[in-house]
Amino acid sequence: MNTIAANVTQLLREIPSGVQLVAVAKTRSAAEVAEAIAAGIRIVGQNYLQEALPVIESLRESHGDKSREPVSWHFIGHLQSNKIGPVINNFQMIETLESVSHARRLQNLLVTADRVMPVLVEINSGREESKKGLLPEAVPAFLDEVAALDRIAIKGLMTMGPWKANPQASRQAFRDTYALYRQLTEAALPGVEMELLSMGMSASWRVAVEEGANMVRIGADIFGPRR
């Protein structure tokens, strides 16, 4: 049976240089996350705040900002207004900003905390009613409002893409998101930096990289099937 460490080592060999790997630790224990970190993981993504906090607290001393193996925690789940405070206190990036009202609350809390939070704007590139995220055509208006909030550092885009058994079914959604990413890069909007394009998961990351992703979010291929 493959171990977490072996899976991480293999992925780090396969993923092209310049593409960042986010280990998606949903449902995983602190011990499992620690094994992934020891194997080379430097970014851990968490979907659920209540589940993430005990893991982050457990690993804070051994893998916090001042440790030999510092880890950046990314919030990759749906952002809820009443949980924004704990999110900014425990995570170094939010990958799922898609609401102006959430952005304004985030700004207010960051002013109080005297912090700046890097964020990615979540795009519903598959145009699925069941998915969160902005439709591509809604992004310019969203950025017009949010880019003026000085404690929010917009660093790029994130998309889930449609979940299908065949990863090729996500290709067009990834291609559309990359086109938007390039459009916004060329527009050079004040307060907007297009540095990161987070696309692709265990089944689809290879297709996502082919279509321009420079960050991928992988869970099952690291930790095994979700419990």
Secondary structure, DSSP 8 states (H G I E B T S, - for coil): ---HHHHHHHHHHHS-TT-EEEEE-TT--HHHHHHHHHTT--EEEES-HHHHHHHHHHHHHHHSTTSSS--EEEE-S---GGGHHHHHHH-SEEEEE--HHHHHHHHHHHHHHT--EEEEEEE-TT--TTS-SB-GGGHHHHHHHHTT-TTEEEEEEEE-----SSGGGGHHHHHHHHHHHHHHHHHT-TTEEEEEEEE--TTTHHHHHHTT-SEEEESHHHH-S--
